[in-house]
Amino acid sequence: LKAHLFFEEFIQMFDAPSLTEVEGVILTALHWIGEAQDDYSTESAFLKYWTAIECFFSKDKSDITDKVTTGPAVLSCASNVQFVPLTEIKDYRRRLAALYNIRSQITHRGLKDCVSATDLADACCAATRCVTVAMELRAVGTQDLAQFQRRWFEWRMEFRGPLGERVLWFTDAWAGVVRRCGEIKDRWSRR
């Protein structure tokens, strides 16, 4: 734990008199992961894992669905740990989108008995990966969520080769689309 999973750093954060924004979000996400681990209701635990994920990507409320599906996928592929191979980023993002759809069905329609053991495990993995990567970013000086979000976009630059170039193009194009949609939404909301 000490060598690979930031154990000492977690202890330091728990004992710190004050926290950076990223440290506060990490501890909040850990709280929700812990609550999920202790919950006997599958749906409730599932929602708590998604709450942990949303801690990292919901500071700006626009395009939240995209952020909580694309963000963890990029982090899982681009971090030093690389939980998911780069070649599987699209499939992993699709899986996260399907999980987010389940979360929305529970939250907005009150559905029950719709979360499988695999769904719960995948949500848990996504949440814990976000915490692990956030700890990695914290270790290199990331202090606030704006930096965190910039860093996960910058990490795509680490990809090499033809596939990496396509991923770079896709993430740049996607960031432009998201930004443009936000601008259009802002204009329409002012009318």
Salt bridges, closest charged atoms under 4 A:
GLU8 OE2 - LYS2 NZ 3.57
GLU21 OE2 - LYS59 NZ 3.09
GLU23 OE2 - ARG138 NE 2.83
ASP39 OD2 - LYS48 NZ 2.74
GLU54 OE2 - ARG103 NE 3.04
ASP60 OD2 - LYS67 NZ 3.26
ASP66 OD1 - ARG93 NH2 3.28
ASP91 OD1 - ARG94 NH1 2.64
ASP119 OD1 - ARG95 NH2 2.66
ASP122 OD2 - ARG95 NE 2.75
ASP172 OD1 - ARG156 NH2 2.24
GLU183 OE1 - ARG180 NH1 3.08
